[in-house]
Amino acid sequence: MLLVLKGDTVRTSCGLSGEVLDIWGVARPWAKLRKEDGELAFFLRTDVIEVLKRPPVKKGKR
């Protein structure tokens, strides 16, 4: 299982790809995905096979 974070662009085992909008759950980790055509999809995070793009790390104020 890959570590999936909010804002990642991922590809799932069923062929969906898009940006992760929300994640929740402990025993069954779910995520909300905005597909490339703008529609929303819900999937188990265990179905992710590849993280295509991860947003840059935001640095805090020093």
Predicted model as a PDB file, atoms N, CA, C, CB and O in Angstrom, pLDDT in the B-factor column:
MODEL        1                                                                  
ATOM      1  N   MET A   1       0.847  -1.181   0.000  1.00 66.00           N  
ATOM      2  CA  MET A   1       0.000   0.000   0.000  1.00 66.00           C  
ATOM      3  C   MET A   1       0.889   1.239   0.000  1.00 66.00           C  
ATOM      4  CB  MET A   1      -0.962   0.001   1.224  1.00 66.00           C  
ATOM      5  O   MET A   1       1.796   1.362   0.824  1.00 66.00           O  
ATOM      6  N   LEU A   2       0.629   2.142  -0.915  1.00 80.00           N  
ATOM      7  CA  LEU A   2       1.369   3.391  -1.010  1.00 80.00           C  
ATOM      8  C   LEU A   2       0.793   4.435  -0.059  1.00 80.00           C  
ATOM      9  CB  LEU A   2       1.350   3.914  -2.448  1.00 80.00           C  
ATOM     10  O   LEU A   2      -0.400   4.425   0.242  1.00 80.00           O  
ATOM     11  N   LEU A   3       1.641   5.319   0.401  1.00 87.00           N  
ATOM     12  CA  LEU A   3       1.194   6.440   1.209  1.00 87.00           C  
ATOM     13  C   LEU A   3       0.601   7.490   0.279  1.00 87.00           C  
ATOM     14  CB  LEU A   3       2.361   7.031   2.057  1.00 87.00           C  
ATOM     15  O   LEU A   3       1.298   8.017  -0.588  1.00 87.00           O  
ATOM     16  N   VAL A   4      -0.674   7.795   0.453  1.00 88.00           N  
ATOM     17  CA  VAL A   4      -1.379   8.758  -0.388  1.00 88.00           C  
ATOM     18  C   VAL A   4      -1.762   9.956   0.468  1.00 88.00           C  
ATOM     19  CB  VAL A   4      -2.638   8.119  -1.051  1.00 88.00           C  
ATOM     20  O   VAL A   4      -2.334   9.802   1.547  1.00 88.00           O  
ATOM     21  N   LEU A   5      -1.444  11.150  -0.020  1.00 89.00           N  
ATOM     22  CA  LEU A   5      -1.739  12.373   0.695  1.00 89.00           C  
ATOM     23  C   LEU A   5      -2.696  13.240  -0.116  1.00 89.00           C  
ATOM     24  CB  LEU A   5      -0.450  13.137   1.007  1.00 89.00           C  
ATOM     25  O   LEU A   5      -2.798  13.104  -1.335  1.00 89.00           O  
ATOM     26  N   LYS A   6      -3.393  14.132   0.581  1.00 92.00           N  
ATOM     27  CA  LYS A   6      -4.281  15.075  -0.077  1.00 92.00           C  
ATOM     28  C   LYS A   6      -3.459  15.949  -1.029  1.00 92.00           C  
ATOM     29  CB  LYS A   6      -5.042  15.946   0.967  1.00 92.00           C  
ATOM     30  O   LYS A   6      -2.407  16.466  -0.653  1.00 92.00           O  
ATOM     31  N   GLY A   7      -3.941  16.107  -2.248  1.00 93.00           N  
ATOM     32  CA  GLY A   7      -3.236  16.898  -3.248  1.00 93.00           C  
ATOM     33  C   GLY A   7      -2.428  16.073  -4.226  1.00 93.00           C  
ATOM     34  O   GLY A   7      -2.010  16.591  -5.262  1.00 93.00           O  
ATOM     35  N   ASP A   8      -2.192  14.786  -3.926  1.00 94.00           N  
ATOM     36  CA  ASP A   8      -1.452  13.917  -4.832  1.00 94.00           C  
ATOM     37  C   ASP A   8      -2.268  13.627  -6.082  1.00 94.00           C  
ATOM     38  CB  ASP A   8      -1.070  12.611  -4.133  1.00 94.00           C  
ATOM     39  O   ASP A   8      -3.498  13.591  -6.035  1.00 94.00           O  
ATOM     40  N   THR A   9      -1.590  13.424  -7.183  1.00 94.00           N  
ATOM     41  CA  THR A   9      -2.219  12.927  -8.403  1.00 94.00           C  
ATOM     42  C   THR A   9      -1.853  11.456  -8.499  1.00 94.00           C  
ATOM     43  CB  THR A   9      -1.755  13.734  -9.688  1.00 94.00           C  
ATOM     44  O   THR A   9      -0.674  11.107  -8.535  1.00 94.00           O  
ATOM     45  N   VAL A  10      -2.869  10.587  -8.540  1.00 93.00           N  
ATOM     46  CA  VAL A  10      -2.637   9.145  -8.461  1.00 93.00           C  
ATOM     47  C   VAL A  10      -3.311   8.403  -9.605  1.00 93.00           C  
ATOM     48  CB  VAL A  10      -3.135   8.604  -7.131  1.00 93.00           C  
ATOM     49  O   VAL A  10      -4.179   8.943 -10.291  1.00 93.00           O  
ATOM     50  N   ARG A  11      -2.886   7.132  -9.800  1.00 93.00           N  
ATOM     51  CA  ARG A  11      -3.537   6.215 -10.735  1.00 93.00           C  
ATOM     52  C   ARG A  11      -3.925   4.976  -9.931  1.00 93.00           C  
ATOM     53  CB  ARG A  11      -2.593   5.849 -11.964  1.00 93.00           C  
ATOM     54  O   ARG A  11      -3.119   4.447  -9.166  1.00 93.00           O  
ATOM     55  N   THR A  12      -5.180   4.513 -10.114  1.00 91.00           N  
ATOM     56  CA  THR A  12      -5.666   3.350  -9.378  1.00 91.00           C  
ATOM     57  C   THR A  12      -5.587   2.097 -10.238  1.00 91.00           C  
ATOM     58  CB  THR A  12      -7.105   3.578  -8.905  1.00 91.00           C  
ATOM     59  O   THR A  12      -5.333   2.166 -11.440  1.00 91.00           O  
ATOM     60  N   SER A  13      -5.809   0.952  -9.603  1.00 90.00           N  
ATOM     61  CA  SER A  13      -5.738  -0.321 -10.307  1.00 90.00           C  
ATOM     62  C   SER A  13      -6.856  -0.488 -11.326  1.00 90.00           C  
ATOM     63  CB  SER A  13      -5.780  -1.454  -9.320  1.00 90.00           C  
ATOM     64  O   SER A  13      -6.721  -1.287 -12.253  1.00 90.00           O  
ATOM     65  N   CYS A  14      -7.962   0.249 -11.179  1.00 88.00           N  
ATOM     66  CA  CYS A  14      -9.076   0.135 -12.133  1.00 88.00           C  
ATOM     67  C   CYS A  14      -8.960   1.141 -13.272  1.00 88.00           C  
ATOM     68  CB  CYS A  14     -10.407   0.331 -11.414  1.00 88.00           C  
ATOM     69  O   CYS A  14      -9.856   1.213 -14.112  1.00 88.00           O  
ATOM     70  N   GLY A  15      -7.867   1.929 -13.323  1.00 89.00           N  
ATOM     71  CA  GLY A  15      -7.634   2.835 -14.437  1.00 89.00           C  
ATOM     72  C   GLY A  15      -8.002   4.278 -14.185  1.00 89.00           C  
ATOM     73  O   GLY A  15      -7.765   5.117 -15.055  1.00 89.00           O  
ATOM     74  N   LEU A  16      -8.573   4.612 -13.034  1.00 89.00           N  
ATOM     75  CA  LEU A  16      -8.893   6.002 -12.722  1.00 89.00           C  
ATOM     76  C   LEU A  16      -7.609   6.768 -12.409  1.00 89.00           C  
ATOM     77  CB  LEU A  16      -9.882   6.085 -11.530  1.00 89.00           C  
ATOM     78  O   LEU A  16      -6.669   6.210 -11.844  1.00 89.00           O  
ATOM     79  N   SER A  17      -7.574   8.033 -12.775  1.00 92.00           N  
ATOM     80  CA  SER A  17      -6.461   8.874 -12.369  1.00 92.00           C  
ATOM     81  C   SER A  17      -6.987  10.280 -12.130  1.00 92.00           C  
ATOM     82  CB  SER A  17      -5.328   8.872 -13.437  1.00 92.00           C  
ATOM     83  O   SER A  17      -7.935  10.719 -12.781  1.00 92.00           O  
ATOM     84  N   GLY A  18      -6.369  10.978 -11.196  1.00 94.00           N  
ATOM     85  CA  GLY A  18      -6.778  12.329 -10.863  1.00 94.00           C  
ATOM     86  C   GLY A  18      -6.188  12.775  -9.541  1.00 94.00           C  
ATOM     87  O   GLY A  18      -5.314  12.114  -8.981  1.00 94.00           O  
ATOM     88  N   GLU A  19      -6.680  13.918  -9.043  1.00 95.00           N  
ATOM     89  CA  GLU A  19      -6.172  14.530  -7.814  1.00 95.00           C  
ATOM     90  C   GLU A  19      -6.979  14.070  -6.605  1.00 95.00           C  
ATOM     91  CB  GLU A  19      -6.207  16.061  -7.922  1.00 95.00           C  
ATOM     92  O   GLU A  19      -8.209  14.041  -6.651  1.00 95.00           O  
ATOM     93  N   VAL A  20      -6.291  13.713  -5.528  1.00 94.00           N  
ATOM     94  CA  VAL A  20      -6.932  13.307  -4.282  1.00 94.00           C  
ATOM     95  C   VAL A  20      -7.422  14.560  -3.564  1.00 94.00           C  
ATOM     96  CB  VAL A  20      -5.952  12.486  -3.378  1.00 94.00           C  
ATOM     97  O   VAL A  20      -6.633  15.458  -3.269  1.00 94.00           O  
ATOM     98  N   LEU A  21      -8.732  14.624  -3.281  1.00 95.00           N  
ATOM     99  CA  LEU A  21      -9.328  15.786  -2.619  1.00 95.00           C  
ATOM    100  C   LEU A  21      -9.467  15.599  -1.125  1.00 95.00           C  
ATOM    101  CB  LEU A  21     -10.674  16.082  -3.211  1.00 95.00           C  
ATOM    102  O   LEU A  21      -9.335  16.558  -0.365  1.00 95.00           O  
ATOM    103  N   ASP A  22      -9.736  14.364  -0.687  1.00 94.00           N  
ATOM    104  CA  ASP A  22     -10.002  14.107   0.719  1.00 94.00           C  
ATOM    105  C   ASP A  22      -9.665  12.654   1.023  1.00 94.00           C  
ATOM    106  CB  ASP A  22     -11.480  14.422   1.078  1.00 94.00           C  
ATOM    107  O   ASP A  22      -9.809  11.791   0.157  1.00 94.00           O  
ATOM    108  N   ILE A  23      -9.218  12.374   2.241  1.00 93.00           N  
ATOM    109  CA  ILE A  23      -8.944  11.009   2.682  1.00 93.00           C  
ATOM    110  C   ILE A  23      -9.526  10.812   4.067  1.00 93.00           C  
ATOM    111  CB  ILE A  23      -7.423  10.711   2.677  1.00 93.00           C  
ATOM    112  O   ILE A  23      -9.544  11.746   4.869  1.00 93.00           O  
ATOM    113  N   TRP A  24     -10.001   9.611   4.362  1.00 93.00           N  
ATOM    114  CA  TRP A  24     -10.559   9.310   5.668  1.00 93.00           C  
ATOM    115  C   TRP A  24     -10.551   7.800   5.888  1.00 93.00           C  
ATOM    116  CB  TRP A  24     -11.991   9.878   5.798  1.00 93.00           C  
ATOM    117  O   TRP A  24     -10.366   7.020   4.954  1.00 93.00           O  
ATOM    118  N   GLY A  25     -10.754   7.411   7.137  1.00 90.00           N  
ATOM    119  CA  GLY A  25     -10.869   6.006   7.497  1.00 90.00           C  
ATOM    120  C   GLY A  25      -9.584   5.444   8.073  1.00 90.00           C  
ATOM    121  O   GLY A  25      -8.486   5.904   7.759  1.00 90.00           O  
ATOM    122  N   VAL A  26      -9.745   4.434   8.925  1.00 86.00           N  
ATOM    123  CA  VAL A  26      -8.591   3.774   9.524  1.00 86.00           C  
ATOM    124  C   VAL A  26      -8.526   2.332   9.042  1.00 86.00           C  
ATOM    125  CB  VAL A  26      -8.661   3.832  11.070  1.00 86.00           C  
ATOM    126  O   VAL A  26      -7.550   1.934   8.405  1.00 86.00           O  
ATOM    127  N   ALA A  27      -9.544   1.556   9.335  1.00 86.00           N  
ATOM    128  CA  ALA A  27      -9.545   0.150   8.946  1.00 86.00           C  
ATOM    129  C   ALA A  27      -9.736  -0.013   7.436  1.00 86.00           C  
ATOM    130  CB  ALA A  27     -10.642  -0.604   9.696  1.00 86.00           C  
ATOM    131  O   ALA A  27      -9.134  -0.892   6.821  1.00 86.00           O  
ATOM    132  N   ARG A  28     -10.578   0.842   6.844  1.00 88.00           N  
ATOM    133  CA  ARG A  28     -10.799   0.840   5.393  1.00 88.00           C  
ATOM    134  C   ARG A  28     -10.531   2.251   4.889  1.00 88.00           C  
ATOM    135  CB  ARG A  28     -12.263   0.367   5.024  1.00 88.00           C  
ATOM    136  O   ARG A  28     -11.438   3.083   4.871  1.00 88.00           O  
ATOM    137  N   PRO A  29      -9.307   2.528   4.482  1.00 90.00           N  
ATOM    138  CA  PRO A  29      -8.941   3.893   4.092  1.00 90.00           C  
ATOM    139  C   PRO A  29      -9.524   4.292   2.740  1.00 90.00           C  
ATOM    140  CB  PRO A  29      -7.433   4.032   4.054  1.00 90.00           C  
ATOM    141  O   PRO A  29      -9.163   3.720   1.711  1.00 90.00           O  
ATOM    142  N   TRP A  30     -10.419   5.268   2.741  1.00 92.00           N  
ATOM    143  CA  TRP A  30     -11.088   5.757   1.542  1.00 92.00           C  
ATOM    144  C   TRP A  30     -10.493   7.091   1.115  1.00 92.00           C  
ATOM    145  CB  TRP A  30     -12.602   5.895   1.782  1.00 92.00           C  
ATOM    146  O   TRP A  30      -9.850   7.778   1.909  1.00 92.00           O  
ATOM    147  N   ALA A  31     -10.713   7.451  -0.143  1.00 92.00           N  
ATOM    148  CA  ALA A  31     -10.280   8.744  -0.650  1.00 92.00           C  
ATOM    149  C   ALA A  31     -11.279   9.226  -1.696  1.00 92.00           C  
ATOM    150  CB  ALA A  31      -8.848   8.658  -1.246  1.00 92.00           C  
ATOM    151  O   ALA A  31     -11.950   8.428  -2.350  1.00 92.00           O  
ATOM    152  N   LYS A  32     -11.364  10.552  -1.842  1.00 94.00           N  
ATOM    153  CA  LYS A  32     -12.199  11.174  -2.868  1.00 94.00           C  
ATOM    154  C   LYS A  32     -11.256  11.686  -3.948  1.00 94.00           C  
ATOM    155  CB  LYS A  32     -13.098  12.339  -2.276  1.00 94.00           C  
ATOM    156  O   LYS A  32     -10.263  12.352  -3.656  1.00 94.00           O  
ATOM    157  N   LEU A  33     -11.578  11.367  -5.204  1.00 94.00           N  
ATOM    158  CA  LEU A  33     -10.711  11.679  -6.327  1.00 94.00           C  
ATOM    159  C   LEU A  33     -11.447  12.557  -7.331  1.00 94.00           C  
ATOM    160  CB  LEU A  33     -10.213  10.392  -7.001  1.00 94.00           C  
ATOM    161  O   LEU A  33     -12.585  12.262  -7.696  1.00 94.00           O  
ATOM    162  N   ARG A  34     -10.804  13.636  -7.779  1.00 96.00           N  
ATOM    163  CA  ARG A  34     -11.350  14.441  -8.880  1.00 96.00           C  
ATOM    164  C   ARG A  34     -10.676  13.934 -10.148  1.00 96.00           C  
ATOM    165  CB  ARG A  34     -11.103  16.008  -8.665  1.00 96.00           C  
ATOM    166  O   ARG A  34      -9.480  14.138 -10.355  1.00 96.00           O  
ATOM    167  N   LYS A  35     -11.465  13.266 -10.999  1.00 93.00           N  
ATOM    168  CA  LYS A  35     -10.924  12.686 -12.214  1.00 93.00           C  
ATOM    169  C   LYS A  35     -10.557  13.782 -13.203  1.00 93.00           C  
ATOM    170  CB  LYS A  35     -11.927  11.712 -12.840  1.00 93.00           C  
ATOM    171  O   LYS A  35     -10.902  14.948 -13.011  1.00 93.00           O  
ATOM    172  N   GLU A  36      -9.856  13.397 -14.263  1.00 89.00           N  
ATOM    173  CA  GLU A  36      -9.391  14.360 -15.259  1.00 89.00           C  
ATOM    174  C   GLU A  36     -10.531  15.066 -15.974  1.00 89.00           C  
ATOM    175  CB  GLU A  36      -8.517  13.670 -16.269  1.00 89.00           C  
ATOM    176  O   GLU A  36     -10.361  16.191 -16.444  1.00 89.00           O  
ATOM    177  N   ASP A  37     -11.710  14.413 -16.066  1.00 92.00           N  
ATOM    178  CA  ASP A  37     -12.860  15.039 -16.723  1.00 92.00           C  
ATOM    179  C   ASP A  37     -13.700  15.876 -15.762  1.00 92.00           C  
ATOM    180  CB  ASP A  37     -13.730  13.976 -17.360  1.00 92.00           C  
ATOM    181  O   ASP A  37     -14.742  16.401 -16.153  1.00 92.00           O  
ATOM    182  N   GLY A  38     -13.256  16.010 -14.498  1.00 92.00           N  
ATOM    183  CA  GLY A  38     -13.934  16.855 -13.524  1.00 92.00           C  
ATOM    184  C   GLY A  38     -14.919  16.139 -12.619  1.00 92.00           C  
ATOM    185  O   GLY A  38     -15.389  16.728 -11.645  1.00 92.00           O  
ATOM    186  N   GLU A  39     -15.245  14.887 -12.909  1.00 95.00           N  
ATOM    187  CA  GLU A  39     -16.172  14.129 -12.071  1.00 95.00           C  
ATOM    188  C   GLU A  39     -15.471  13.645 -10.812  1.00 95.00           C  
ATOM    189  CB  GLU A  39     -16.757  12.937 -12.846  1.00 95.00           C  
ATOM    190  O   GLU A  39     -14.244  13.558 -10.764  1.00 95.00           O  
ATOM    191  N   LEU A  40     -16.273  13.329  -9.783  1.00 95.00           N  
ATOM    192  CA  LEU A  40     -15.739  12.815  -8.527  1.00 95.00           C  
ATOM    193  C   LEU A  40     -15.885  11.300  -8.477  1.00 95.00           C  
ATOM    194  CB  LEU A  40     -16.450  13.464  -7.325  1.00 95.00           C  
ATOM    195  O   LEU A  40     -16.835  10.738  -9.021  1.00 95.00           O  
ATOM    196  N   ALA A  41     -14.937  10.652  -7.820  1.00 93.00           N  
ATOM    197  CA  ALA A  41     -14.990   9.212  -7.630  1.00 93.00           C  
ATOM    198  C   ALA A  41     -14.481   8.913  -6.226  1.00 93.00           C  
ATOM    199  CB  ALA A  41     -14.150   8.457  -8.717  1.00 93.00           C  
ATOM    200  O   ALA A  41     -13.638   9.639  -5.697  1.00 93.00           O  
ATOM    201  N   PHE A  42     -14.991   7.848  -5.627  1.00 93.00           N  
ATOM    202  CA  PHE A  42     -14.542   7.384  -4.319  1.00 93.00           C  
ATOM    203  C   PHE A  42     -13.852   6.047  -4.513  1.00 93.00           C  
ATOM    204  CB  PHE A  42     -15.731   7.267  -3.308  1.00 93.00           C  
ATOM    205  O   PHE A  42     -14.329   5.211  -5.280  1.00 93.00           O  
ATOM    206  N   PHE A  43     -12.723   5.830  -3.823  1.00 90.00           N  
ATOM    207  CA  PHE A  43     -11.995   4.572  -3.980  1.00 90.00           C  
ATOM    208  C   PHE A  43     -11.253   4.244  -2.693  1.00 90.00           C  
ATOM    209  CB  PHE A  43     -11.009   4.649  -5.170  1.00 90.00           C  
ATOM    210  O   PHE A  43     -11.001   5.118  -1.863  1.00 90.00           O  
ATOM    211  N   LEU A  44     -10.911   2.985  -2.544  1.00 89.00           N  
ATOM    212  CA  LEU A  44     -10.072   2.558  -1.432  1.00 89.00           C  
ATOM    213  C   LEU A  44      -8.636   2.951  -1.733  1.00 89.00           C  
ATOM    214  CB  LEU A  44     -10.192   1.025  -1.186  1.00 89.00           C  
ATOM    215  O   LEU A  44      -8.159   2.748  -2.850  1.00 89.00           O  
ATOM    216  N   ARG A  45      -7.944   3.509  -0.754  1.00 84.00           N  
ATOM    217  CA  ARG A  45      -6.562   3.929  -0.993  1.00 84.00           C  
ATOM    218  C   ARG A  45      -5.652   2.741  -1.266  1.00 84.00           C  
ATOM    219  CB  ARG A  45      -6.037   4.716   0.199  1.00 84.00           C  
ATOM    220  O   ARG A  45      -4.559   2.923  -1.801  1.00 84.00           O  
ATOM    221  N   THR A  46      -6.070   1.534  -0.916  1.00 84.00           N  
ATOM    222  CA  THR A  46      -5.250   0.356  -1.186  1.00 84.00           C  
ATOM    223  C   THR A  46      -5.225   0.032  -2.675  1.00 84.00           C  
ATOM    224  CB  THR A  46      -5.769  -0.844  -0.397  1.00 84.00           C  
ATOM    225  O   THR A  46      -4.392  -0.762  -3.113  1.00 84.00           O  
ATOM    226  N   ASP A  47      -6.127   0.632  -3.470  1.00 87.00           N  
ATOM    227  CA  ASP A  47      -6.181   0.397  -4.915  1.00 87.00           C  
ATOM    228  C   ASP A  47      -5.185   1.249  -5.695  1.00 87.00           C  
ATOM    229  CB  ASP A  47      -7.574   0.666  -5.424  1.00 87.00           C  
ATOM    230  O   ASP A  47      -5.069   1.086  -6.909  1.00 87.00           O  
ATOM    231  N   VAL A  48      -4.471   2.143  -5.040  1.00 89.00           N  
ATOM    232  CA  VAL A  48      -3.524   3.023  -5.731  1.00 89.00           C  
ATOM    233  C   VAL A  48      -2.299   2.213  -6.145  1.00 89.00           C  
ATOM    234  CB  VAL A  48      -3.109   4.225  -4.823  1.00 89.00           C  
ATOM    235  O   VAL A  48      -1.690   1.524  -5.326  1.00 89.00           O  
ATOM    236  N   ILE A  49      -1.946   2.304  -7.431  1.00 91.00           N  
ATOM    237  CA  ILE A  49      -0.770   1.587  -7.909  1.00 91.00           C  
ATOM    238  C   ILE A  49       0.399   2.527  -8.195  1.00 91.00           C  
ATOM    239  CB  ILE A  49      -1.116   0.801  -9.159  1.00 91.00           C  
ATOM    240  O   ILE A  49       1.545   2.087  -8.281  1.00 91.00           O  
ATOM    241  N   GLU A  50       0.105   3.849  -8.345  1.00 91.00           N  
ATOM    242  CA  GLU A  50       1.170   4.782  -8.684  1.00 91.00           C  
ATOM    243  C   GLU A  50       0.792   6.201  -8.268  1.00 91.00           C  
ATOM    244  CB  GLU A  50       1.472   4.727 -10.188  1.00 91.00           C  
ATOM    245  O   GLU A  50      -0.339   6.637  -8.483  1.00 91.00           O  
ATOM    246  N   VAL A  51       1.739   6.915  -7.675  1.00 92.00           N  
ATOM    247  CA  VAL A  51       1.575   8.346  -7.398  1.00 92.00           C  
ATOM    248  C   VAL A  51       2.257   9.070  -8.542  1.00 92.00           C  
ATOM    249  CB  VAL A  51       2.184   8.765  -5.984  1.00 92.00           C  
ATOM    250  O   VAL A  51       3.479   9.012  -8.680  1.00 92.00           O  
ATOM    251  N   LEU A  52       1.466   9.756  -9.369  1.00 93.00           N  
ATOM    252  CA  LEU A  52       1.996  10.412 -10.551  1.00 93.00           C  
ATOM    253  C   LEU A  52       2.688  11.733 -10.234  1.00 93.00           C  
ATOM    254  CB  LEU A  52       0.892  10.646 -11.538  1.00 93.00           C  
ATOM    255  O   LEU A  52       3.737  12.046 -10.796  1.00 93.00           O  
ATOM    256  N   LYS A  53       2.085  12.511  -9.322  1.00 93.00           N  
ATOM    257  CA  LYS A  53       2.642  13.828  -8.991  1.00 93.00           C  
ATOM    258  C   LYS A  53       2.315  14.148  -7.554  1.00 93.00           C  
ATOM    259  CB  LYS A  53       2.094  14.934  -9.935  1.00 93.00           C  
ATOM    260  O   LYS A  53       1.200  13.899  -7.096  1.00 93.00           O  
ATOM    261  N   ARG A  54       3.271  14.693  -6.845  1.00 91.00           N  
ATOM    262  CA  ARG A  54       3.082  15.108  -5.461  1.00 91.00           C  
ATOM    263  C   ARG A  54       3.382  16.600  -5.377  1.00 91.00           C  
ATOM    264  CB  ARG A  54       3.996  14.285  -4.483  1.00 91.00           C  
ATOM    265  O   ARG A  54       4.407  17.047  -5.891  1.00 91.00           O  
ATOM    266  N   PRO A  55       2.491  17.396  -4.728  1.00 88.00           N  
ATOM    267  CA  PRO A  55       2.744  18.844  -4.646  1.00 88.00           C  
ATOM    268  C   PRO A  55       4.010  19.137  -3.841  1.00 88.00           C  
ATOM    269  CB  PRO A  55       1.538  19.567  -4.010  1.00 88.00           C  
ATOM    270  O   PRO A  55       4.389  18.347  -2.977  1.00 88.00           O  
ATOM    271  N   PRO A  56       4.669  20.268  -4.118  1.00 86.00           N  
ATOM    272  CA  PRO A  56       5.886  20.604  -3.377  1.00 86.00           C  
ATOM    273  C   PRO A  56       5.598  20.840  -1.891  1.00 86.00           C  
ATOM    274  CB  PRO A  56       6.544  21.845  -3.983  1.00 86.00           C  
ATOM    275  O   PRO A  56       4.495  21.235  -1.514  1.00 86.00           O  
ATOM    276  N   VAL A  57       6.589  20.596  -1.077  1.00 84.00           N  
ATOM    277  CA  VAL A  57       6.461  20.775   0.364  1.00 84.00           C  
ATOM    278  C   VAL A  57       6.411  22.263   0.686  1.00 84.00           C  
ATOM    279  CB  VAL A  57       7.632  20.089   1.115  1.00 84.00           C  
ATOM    280  O   VAL A  57       7.248  23.033   0.214  1.00 84.00           O  
ATOM    281  N   LYS A  58       5.425  22.671   1.494  1.00 83.00           N  
ATOM    282  CA  LYS A  58       5.307  24.069   1.880  1.00 83.00           C  
ATOM    283  C   LYS A  58       6.152  24.301   3.118  1.00 83.00           C  
ATOM    284  CB  LYS A  58       3.827  24.464   2.134  1.00 83.00           C  
ATOM    285  O   LYS A  58       6.048  23.562   4.097  1.00 83.00           O  
ATOM    286  N   LYS A  59       6.969  25.303   3.074  1.00 85.00           N  
ATOM    287  CA  LYS A  59       7.831  25.644   4.215  1.00 85.00           C  
ATOM    288  C   LYS A  59       7.116  26.652   5.092  1.00 85.00           C  
ATOM    289  CB  LYS A  59       9.203  26.208   3.740  1.00 85.00           C  
ATOM    290  O   LYS A  59       6.480  27.575   4.582  1.00 85.00           O  
ATOM    291  N   GLY A  60       7.210  26.491   6.407  1.00 81.00           N  
ATOM    292  CA  GLY A  60       6.578  27.405   7.346  1.00 81.00           C  
ATOM    293  C   GLY A  60       7.396  28.672   7.551  1.00 81.00           C  
ATOM    294  O   GLY A  60       8.510  28.796   7.042  1.00 81.00           O  
ATOM    295  N   LYS A  61       6.838  29.591   8.290  1.00 77.00           N  
ATOM    296  CA  LYS A  61       7.541  30.835   8.597  1.00 77.00           C  
ATOM    297  C   LYS A  61       8.654  30.537   9.592  1.00 77.00           C  
ATOM    298  CB  LYS A  61       6.565  31.910   9.162  1.00 77.00           C  
ATOM    299  O   LYS A  61       8.507  29.677  10.459  1.00 77.00           O  
ATOM    300  N   ARG A  62       9.742  31.235   9.467  1.00 66.00           N  
ATOM    301  CA  ARG A  62      10.868  31.022  10.378  1.00 66.00           C  
ATOM    302  C   ARG A  62      11.112  32.225  11.224  1.00 66.00           C  
ATOM    303  CB  ARG A  62      12.120  30.677   9.617  1.00 66.00           C  
ATOM    304  O   ARG A  62      12.024  32.224  12.051  1.00 66.00           O  
TER     305      ARG A  62                                                      
ENDMDL                                                                          
END                                                                             
